[in-house]
Amino acid sequence: MTIQEFKASLKENHPDPSWSVHLKSLWYDAKGDWKTAHDLVDQLTDLLSAHLHAYLHRVEGDLWNARYWYNRAKQPEFTGSLDQEWESLFQLFNKN
């Protein structure tokens, strides 16, 4: 799916049930539902989930917690905008 198709789906009430938990989390984040986005990945321990978890804490403004999760994900702290990071995560998760 393209990023334009993904963004167009934001007019729907729910994400596509066939999507990965990561794409669903990004979808809820884009809809402004940080809590649901976070709850989807909060208990996951894989590196991809940790990377998304870091981004979500960056959105929240909790940079200390975001740095913790970037370290857990073995990723450098993202220095671009939140929109740029969201799009890069979409590209990453859309492949998996």
C-alpha positions as CSV (number, residue, x, y, z in Angstrom):
1,M,0.0,0.0,0.0
2,T,1.2,3.5,-0.7
3,I,1.5,6.2,2.0
4,Q,-1.3,8.1,0.2
5,E,-3.6,5.1,0.5
6,F,-2.7,4.7,4.2
7,K,-3.4,8.4,4.9
8,A,-6.7,8.1,3.0
9,S,-7.7,5.3,5.3
10,L,-7.7,7.8,8.2
11,K,-11.2,8.9,7.2
12,E,-12.4,5.4,8.3
13,N,-13.4,4.6,11.9
14,H,-11.1,1.7,12.3
15,P,-7.8,0.5,10.8
16,D,-7.9,-2.5,8.4
17,P,-7.9,-5.6,10.6
18,S,-5.4,-7.3,8.3
19,W,-2.7,-4.8,9.1
20,S,0.2,-5.5,11.4
21,V,0.1,-4.1,15.0
22,H,2.7,-1.6,14.0
23,L,0.6,-0.1,11.1
24,K,-2.4,-0.1,13.3
25,S,-0.4,1.8,16.0
26,L,0.8,4.4,13.4
27,W,-2.8,4.7,12.1
28,Y,-4.2,5.5,15.6
29,D,-1.3,7.9,16.2
30,A,-2.2,9.7,13.0
31,K,-5.8,9.9,14.1
32,G,-4.7,11.6,17.4
33,D,-5.4,8.6,19.6
34,W,-1.9,8.3,21.3
35,K,-3.2,6.1,24.1
36,T,-4.5,3.3,21.7
37,A,-1.3,3.6,19.6
38,H,0.8,3.2,22.6
39,D,-1.3,0.4,24.2
40,L,-0.8,-1.6,21.0
41,V,3.0,-1.8,21.4
42,D,3.5,-1.2,25.1
43,Q,4.0,-4.8,26.0
44,L,5.9,-5.9,22.8
45,T,9.6,-6.5,23.2
46,D,10.9,-6.9,19.6
47,L,13.2,-4.3,18.1
48,L,10.6,-2.9,15.6
49,S,8.1,-2.4,18.4
50,A,10.7,-0.7,20.6
51,H,11.5,1.7,17.7
52,L,7.8,2.6,17.3
53,H,7.5,2.9,21.1
54,A,10.4,5.4,21.1
55,Y,8.6,7.5,18.4
56,L,5.4,7.5,20.4
57,H,7.2,8.8,23.5
58,R,8.8,11.4,21.4
59,V,5.3,12.4,20.2
60,E,4.2,12.6,23.9
61,G,7.1,14.9,24.6
62,D,8.8,12.4,27.0
63,L,12.2,12.6,25.5
64,W,13.9,10.7,28.4
65,N,11.6,7.7,27.8
66,A,11.9,8.1,24.0
67,R,15.7,7.8,24.4
68,Y,15.3,4.7,26.5
69,W,13.3,3.0,23.8
70,Y,15.6,4.1,21.0
71,N,18.4,2.4,22.9
72,R,16.2,-0.7,23.4
73,A,15.5,-0.7,19.6
74,K,19.2,-0.3,18.9
75,Q,18.4,2.8,16.8
76,P,19.8,6.3,17.0
77,E,17.6,9.0,18.3
78,F,15.6,10.4,15.3
79,T,16.6,14.1,14.7
80,G,14.1,15.0,12.0
81,S,10.5,16.1,12.5
82,L,7.8,13.9,13.9
83,D,6.1,13.8,10.5
84,Q,9.4,12.6,8.9
85,E,9.8,9.9,11.5
86,W,6.2,8.8,11.1
87,E,6.7,8.4,7.4
88,S,9.9,6.5,7.8
89,L,8.3,4.2,10.2
90,F,5.4,3.7,7.8
91,Q,7.9,2.7,5.1
92,L,9.6,0.3,7.5
93,F,6.5,-1.4,8.7
94,N,4.8,-1.5,5.3
95,K,7.6,-3.8,4.2
96,N,7.1,-6.3,7.0
